[in-house]
Amino acid sequence: MAWSRRAFIGATAASVTGLSLIPGLIPARANAQANRQKTYGVVEIRRGGMSVAAYRFDRDQLGRRKLSGFERMAPEPTGKAFVETELASPLGPAADDAMAAQSVDIVAGHIDRLKSQHGLQTSDIAVLVSGGLIDFAPGRVEQFIAALPARTGITPEIISIKDQARLGYDWIVRPADRRNVMHVNIASGTIKGGYYDQHGQFVALSAPYGAKTMAGAVKLRWPDVRTATVGQRASEFYGDTVAPVLAPQIATEPPPQQRPTVYLTGGIVTATAVIFRPKAILQPHHWVEMQPDDFANLLGLIASGTPYGGPLPATLTGEEGDRVRDALHRVRNSFNPHEMAAGAAIGDGLARQLRFDQRIRLALPQLAGTQIWVSQYLLEKFG
């Protein structure tokens, strides 16, 4: 297949554990390596959840600014999120008023645990609030931001969707490759991405719908929708609601020939790869090739009543089959069939609007942690 017709997406996000370094029981070289390392913590709050993570950085690697953010952390365990916990958002739509009122105490508790478990100081920890949360609950966010510094000594930082898009891009793309690459992230609550223009300025693309939020909007418009028809309804919703938001943004972007590479990230992208490329998804640090119609084919599976795919390929070994089944189990836990349909409709719609069939489409093989923009933020804040 010609390069101009090839498409790749990234494999599953890496789950990485930190190195346990015990003075006196390890070689001097390892002790020297430990002295070059520094651990930082982050609490990130968004509409759909909250993550608490600790990252270990290698000071030498941080200085290699010609690399992408991911390359500055990977592939060694150093620099990857080695403790990452996903929790309910204390400020999001699922939180009642009582939980929102306790949000400062909840976050302060996680900050205290980061300090006690990893020996962190207040200056080693960041608290980030997604800009999308402000649109949903401005009053809650305002009260939280005003009260947290007095309780913890940490002032939360609001990260806009545009800034998240830029951070995610820089996490993936080397500075030298910016003229060739576009990035799109299909998240649970938003679509975000963008590219650098000829003047070196980042141009963000975004829409306030992701796999989960669009599934909710589809259900609200068509309360009686069922699995067999949810894909059709999701595609209709994308066409009349999401596509018009993206259209004027896409109209100003360079033609595919000038941005021949598109990196795709997000849970629905990984889920699609697990279903259609189960053997390839198991290979660490390898790209997974996809076709432009994979998201459309996923919509077909959902309509036929098999949203998570059919029998596994006979070419998988027993151990490989177990790993794929585990990956599919994580997909089921992450997305119900309606959310799968919404995510697939977004992917299919983007494939048409961004003319994926005219590009080389690439994405990361493994991601250190699930929130790529958070990882890049920490690199820039502490690096």
C-alpha positions as CSV (number, residue, x, y, z in Angstrom):
1,M,0.0,0.0,0.0
2,A,1.4,3.4,-0.9
3,W,2.4,5.7,1.9
4,S,-0.2,8.3,0.9
5,R,-2.9,5.7,1.6
6,R,-1.6,4.3,4.8
7,A,-3.1,4.9,8.2
8,F,-1.9,4.1,11.6
9,I,-3.3,4.6,15.1
10,G,-1.7,4.0,18.5
11,A,-2.0,0.9,20.7
12,T,-3.2,0.9,24.2
13,A,-2.0,3.3,26.8
14,A,0.9,1.9,28.9
15,S,0.4,1.0,32.5
16,V,3.7,1.7,34.1
17,T,5.0,1.1,37.5
18,G,7.8,3.1,39.1
19,L,11.3,1.8,39.9
20,S,11.9,0.7,43.4
21,L,15.4,1.9,44.3
22,I,16.8,1.0,47.7
23,P,20.1,2.6,48.7
24,G,22.8,0.0,49.7
25,L,21.1,-2.8,47.8
26,I,21.7,-1.5,44.3
27,P,24.8,-0.7,42.2
28,A,26.4,2.7,42.3
29,R,25.3,3.3,38.7
30,A,21.7,2.9,39.7
31,N,22.1,5.2,42.6
32,A,23.6,7.8,40.3
33,Q,20.5,7.4,38.1
34,A,18.2,7.8,41.1
35,N,20.0,11.1,41.9
36,R,19.1,12.4,38.5
37,Q,15.4,11.7,39.0
38,K,12.7,13.8,40.5
39,T,9.1,12.9,41.3
40,Y,6.1,15.3,40.7
41,G,2.4,14.9,41.4
42,V,-0.7,16.2,39.7
43,V,-4.5,16.2,40.4
44,E,-6.5,16.8,37.2
45,I,-10.2,17.6,37.4
46,R,-12.5,17.5,34.4
47,R,-16.2,17.2,33.7
48,G,-16.2,13.4,33.4
49,G,-13.6,12.4,36.1
50,M,-10.5,13.2,38.1
51,S,-7.1,11.6,37.9
52,V,-4.4,11.6,40.5
53,A,-0.9,10.7,39.3
54,A,2.7,10.8,40.3
55,Y,5.4,11.1,37.6
56,R,9.1,10.4,37.9
57,F,11.3,12.5,35.6
58,D,14.9,12.1,34.4
59,R,16.6,15.5,34.5
60,D,18.9,14.6,31.7
61,Q,16.1,13.4,29.4
62,L,14.1,16.6,30.1
63,G,16.7,18.7,28.4
64,R,16.3,17.0,25.0
65,R,13.9,19.6,23.6
66,K,14.3,18.5,20.0
67,L,12.3,15.4,20.9
68,S,8.5,15.2,21.4
69,G,7.3,15.2,25.0
70,F,6.5,11.5,24.7
71,E,10.1,10.7,23.5
72,R,11.5,12.8,26.4
73,M,9.8,10.4,28.8
74,A,9.7,7.1,26.8
75,P,10.5,4.3,26.4
76,E,12.2,3.9,29.8
77,P,9.9,3.7,32.9
78,T,11.6,7.0,34.1
79,G,9.2,9.8,33.4
80,K,6.0,7.8,32.9
81,A,3.1,8.0,35.3
82,F,3.8,5.2,37.7
83,V,0.8,5.8,39.9
84,E,-2.4,6.9,38.3
85,T,-5.8,6.7,39.8
86,E,-9.0,7.5,38.0
87,L,-11.8,8.8,40.2
88,A,-15.2,10.5,39.9
89,S,-15.1,14.3,39.4
90,P,-16.1,16.2,42.5
91,L,-17.3,19.1,40.4
92,G,-18.8,17.3,37.4
93,P,-22.4,16.5,36.5
94,A,-22.4,13.2,38.4
95,A,-21.5,15.0,41.6
96,D,-24.3,16.2,43.8
97,D,-24.1,19.5,45.7
98,A,-22.9,17.8,48.9
99,M,-19.9,16.2,47.0
100,A,-19.2,19.5,45.3
101,A,-19.1,21.3,48.7
102,Q,-16.5,18.7,49.8
103,S,-14.4,19.1,46.7
104,V,-11.6,21.1,48.5
105,D,-11.4,18.4,51.2
106,I,-11.4,15.6,48.6
107,V,-8.6,17.1,46.6
108,A,-6.6,18.1,49.7
109,G,-6.8,14.5,50.8
110,H,-5.3,13.3,47.5
111,I,-2.6,16.0,47.8
112,D,-1.7,14.8,51.3
113,R,-1.4,11.2,50.0
114,L,0.8,12.2,47.2
115,K,3.1,13.9,49.8
116,S,3.1,11.0,52.2
117,Q,3.5,8.2,49.6
118,H,6.1,9.9,47.4
119,G,7.8,12.4,49.7
120,L,6.6,15.4,47.7
121,Q,6.6,19.0,48.7
122,T,3.8,21.4,48.0
123,S,5.8,22.9,45.2
124,D,6.1,19.5,43.5
125,I,2.3,19.2,43.0
126,A,0.0,20.8,40.4
127,V,-3.8,20.9,40.5
128,L,-5.3,21.4,37.0
129,V,-8.9,22.1,36.1
130,S,-10.1,21.5,32.5
131,G,-11.6,24.5,30.8
132,G,-14.6,22.4,29.7
133,L,-15.6,22.1,33.4
134,I,-16.0,25.8,33.7
135,D,-18.6,25.8,31.0
136,F,-20.7,23.3,32.9
137,A,-20.4,24.5,36.4
138,P,-18.8,27.9,36.7
139,G,-20.0,28.5,40.2
140,R,-18.6,25.3,41.5
141,V,-15.2,25.9,39.9
142,E,-15.0,29.5,41.1
143,Q,-15.6,28.4,44.7
144,F,-13.1,25.5,44.4
145,I,-10.4,27.7,43.0
146,A,-10.9,30.4,45.7
147,A,-10.8,27.9,48.6
148,L,-8.1,25.4,47.7
149,P,-5.0,27.7,48.1
150,A,-5.9,28.4,51.8
151,R,-6.4,24.7,52.5
152,T,-3.4,23.3,50.6
153,G,-1.1,26.2,49.5
154,I,-1.7,25.2,45.9
155,T,-3.4,27.5,43.4
156,P,-5.3,25.5,40.7
157,E,-4.6,26.3,37.1
158,I,-7.4,26.4,34.5
159,I,-6.3,24.8,31.2
160,S,-8.4,25.8,28.3
161,I,-9.4,23.3,25.6
162,K,-7.2,25.1,23.1
163,D,-4.2,24.8,25.5
164,Q,-5.0,21.1,26.0
165,A,-5.0,20.7,22.3
166,R,-1.6,22.3,22.0
167,L,-0.1,20.4,24.9
168,G,-1.4,17.1,23.4
169,Y,0.2,17.9,20.1
170,D,3.6,18.8,21.6
171,W,3.5,15.6,23.6
172,I,3.3,13.6,20.4
173,V,5.1,15.6,17.7
174,R,8.7,16.6,17.4
175,P,9.3,20.3,16.7
176,A,11.0,19.5,13.5
177,D,7.9,17.6,12.2
178,R,5.3,20.3,13.0
179,R,5.0,21.4,9.3
180,N,3.7,17.9,8.3
181,V,1.4,16.8,11.1
182,M,-2.1,17.3,12.4
183,H,-3.3,15.7,15.6
184,V,-6.9,14.9,16.6
185,N,-7.9,13.5,20.0
186,I,-11.4,12.0,20.3
187,A,-11.9,12.2,24.1
188,S,-14.9,11.3,26.2
189,G,-16.1,14.9,26.5
190,T,-14.5,16.8,23.6
191,I,-12.9,16.6,20.2
192,K,-9.7,18.6,20.2
193,G,-6.5,18.8,18.1
194,G,-4.9,21.1,15.7
195,Y,-1.6,21.9,13.9
196,Y,1.1,24.5,13.6
197,D,0.8,27.1,10.8
198,Q,3.6,28.4,8.7
199,H,4.3,31.1,11.2
200,G,4.8,28.6,14.0
201,Q,1.5,29.4,15.7
202,F,-0.7,26.6,17.0
203,V,-4.1,26.5,15.4
204,A,-6.6,24.5,17.5
205,L,-9.6,22.5,16.3
206,S,-12.3,21.7,18.9
207,A,-15.9,20.8,19.4
208,P,-17.7,20.3,22.7
209,Y,-18.7,16.7,22.1
210,G,-16.8,13.4,22.7
211,A,-17.8,9.8,22.8
212,K,-19.6,10.0,26.1
213,T,-21.1,13.5,25.9
214,M,-22.4,12.9,22.3
215,A,-23.9,9.6,23.4
216,G,-25.8,11.5,26.1
217,A,-26.9,14.2,23.6
218,V,-28.2,11.5,21.2
219,K,-30.1,9.8,24.0
220,L,-31.6,13.2,25.0
221,R,-32.8,13.9,21.4
222,W,-34.0,10.3,20.8
223,P,-35.0,8.9,24.2
224,D,-36.2,5.6,22.7
225,V,-33.1,4.9,20.6
226,R,-31.8,1.3,20.8
227,T,-28.5,-0.3,20.1
228,A,-29.5,-1.3,16.6
229,T,-30.2,2.3,15.5
230,V,-28.0,4.3,17.8
231,G,-25.2,4.4,15.2
232,Q,-27.5,5.9,12.6
233,R,-28.7,8.5,15.1
234,A,-25.2,9.3,16.2
235,S,-24.1,9.9,12.6
236,E,-27.1,12.1,12.1
237,F,-26.3,14.1,15.2
238,Y,-22.7,14.5,14.1
239,G,-23.8,15.7,10.7
240,D,-26.2,18.4,11.9
241,T,-24.6,19.4,15.1
242,V,-20.9,18.6,15.4
243,A,-19.8,18.9,11.7
244,P,-21.0,22.5,11.4
245,V,-18.9,23.4,14.5
246,L,-15.8,21.9,12.9
247,A,-16.4,23.0,9.3
248,P,-15.2,26.6,9.6
249,Q,-12.2,25.5,11.5
250,I,-11.3,22.8,9.0
251,A,-11.9,25.2,6.1
252,T,-8.8,27.3,7.1
253,E,-6.4,24.3,7.6
254,P,-3.8,23.4,5.0
255,P,-4.7,20.9,2.3
256,P,-3.9,17.2,3.0
257,Q,-0.7,17.4,0.9
258,Q,0.7,20.0,3.3
259,R,-0.2,18.1,6.4
260,P,0.1,14.5,5.1
261,T,0.2,13.0,8.6
262,V,-2.7,12.8,11.1
263,Y,-2.1,11.4,14.6
264,L,-5.3,10.0,16.1
265,T,-5.6,9.4,19.8
266,G,-8.4,8.8,22.3
267,G,-10.2,5.8,23.9
268,I,-12.4,5.1,20.9
269,V,-9.4,5.0,18.6
270,T,-7.8,2.4,20.9
271,A,-11.1,0.5,21.2
272,T,-11.4,0.4,17.4
273,A,-7.8,-1.0,17.1
274,V,-8.5,-3.7,19.7
275,I,-11.5,-4.9,17.8
276,F,-10.1,-4.8,14.2
277,R,-6.4,-5.2,14.8
278,P,-6.1,-7.4,17.9
279,K,-2.8,-9.0,17.1
280,A,-1.1,-5.7,16.1
281,I,-2.4,-4.0,19.3
282,L,-0.3,-6.4,21.4
283,Q,3.0,-5.3,19.9
284,P,4.7,-2.7,22.1
285,H,6.2,0.3,20.3
286,H,4.6,-0.7,17.0
287,W,2.2,1.2,14.9
288,V,-1.2,-0.3,14.1
289,E,-2.4,0.2,10.5
290,M,-6.0,1.1,10.0
291,Q,-8.2,1.8,7.0
292,P,-10.3,4.9,6.4
293,D,-13.5,2.9,6.8
294,D,-12.7,1.3,10.1
295,F,-15.0,3.6,12.1
296,A,-17.8,3.0,9.6
297,N,-17.3,-0.7,10.0
298,L,-17.5,-0.3,13.8
299,L,-20.8,1.4,13.3
300,G,-21.9,-1.7,11.3
301,L,-20.9,-4.0,14.1
302,I,-22.9,-2.0,16.6
303,A,-25.9,-2.1,14.3
304,S,-25.7,-5.9,14.0
305,G,-25.6,-6.3,17.8
306,T,-21.8,-7.0,18.2
307,P,-20.4,-3.7,19.4
308,Y,-17.3,-5.3,20.8
309,G,-16.5,-7.5,17.8
310,G,-16.9,-11.2,17.1
311,P,-14.7,-14.3,17.8
312,L,-11.0,-13.7,18.1
313,P,-8.7,-14.6,15.1
314,A,-7.5,-18.2,15.1
315,T,-3.9,-16.9,14.6
316,L,-3.7,-15.6,18.2
317,T,-1.8,-17.8,20.6
318,G,-3.4,-18.7,23.9
319,E,-1.4,-16.0,25.7
320,E,-2.2,-13.4,23.1
321,G,-5.9,-14.3,23.2
322,D,-5.9,-13.7,27.0
323,R,-4.3,-10.3,26.5
324,V,-6.8,-9.3,23.8
325,R,-9.8,-10.5,26.0
326,D,-8.4,-8.4,28.8
327,A,-8.1,-5.4,26.5
328,L,-11.7,-5.9,25.3
329,H,-12.8,-6.2,28.9
330,R,-11.3,-2.7,29.5
331,V,-13.1,-1.4,26.4
332,R,-16.4,-2.8,27.8
333,N,-15.8,-1.1,31.1
334,S,-15.0,2.2,29.4
335,F,-17.7,2.4,26.8
336,N,-21.3,1.1,26.6
337,P,-22.7,0.3,23.1
338,H,-24.2,3.8,22.8
339,E,-20.9,5.5,23.7
340,M,-19.1,3.2,21.2
341,A,-21.6,4.3,18.5
342,A,-21.1,7.9,19.3
343,G,-17.3,7.6,19.2
344,A,-17.4,5.6,16.0
345,A,-19.7,8.3,14.4
346,I,-17.2,10.9,15.4
347,G,-14.3,9.0,13.9
348,D,-16.2,8.3,10.7
349,G,-17.3,12.0,10.5
350,L,-13.7,13.2,11.0
351,A,-12.5,10.7,8.4
352,R,-14.7,12.4,5.9
353,Q,-14.2,16.0,7.0
354,L,-10.4,15.8,7.3
355,R,-10.1,13.6,4.2
356,F,-8.2,10.8,5.9
357,D,-8.0,8.9,2.7
358,Q,-5.7,11.5,1.2
359,R,-3.2,11.4,4.1
360,I,-0.7,9.3,6.0
361,R,-2.3,8.8,9.4
362,L,-0.1,8.1,12.3
363,A,-0.5,7.9,16.1
364,L,1.5,6.8,19.0
365,P,2.1,3.2,19.7
366,Q,2.1,3.5,23.5
367,L,1.1,6.5,25.7
368,A,2.5,7.1,29.2
369,G,-0.8,7.6,31.1
370,T,-4.2,8.4,29.7
371,Q,-4.2,12.2,29.8
372,I,-1.5,13.2,27.2
373,W,-1.9,16.9,27.7
374,V,-1.4,16.5,31.4
375,S,1.9,14.8,30.8
376,Q,3.1,17.6,28.5
377,Y,2.0,20.2,31.0
378,L,4.2,18.6,33.7
379,L,7.1,18.5,31.3
380,E,6.7,22.2,30.7
381,K,6.1,23.3,34.2
382,F,8.8,21.2,35.9
383,G,11.2,20.5,33.0
